[in-house]
Amino acid sequence: MTQKSETKLRAWMTRTGTIGSTIARKLGVSNAAVYKWVNGESRPTYDHALALEKLTGLTVRELMNAPSK
């Protein structure tokens, strides 16, 4: 199995020292949902992507598109 590329959300979390449970609490979602977004297993809904955009400064397009390079 190949390792998944780092998502832009994971890169932002690493850069800022933010943990998944903080994002989950601020967005009103489960830790499992954030885990899946961070690991590229799923993508946030558009509404959650908008909230992440406000929180992280990453654009919706960056959040919804493929892994970080």
Secondary structure, DSSP 8 states (H G I E B T S, - for coil): -------HHHHHHHHHT--HHHHHHHHT--HHHHHHHHTTSS---HHHHHHHHHHH---HHHHHS----
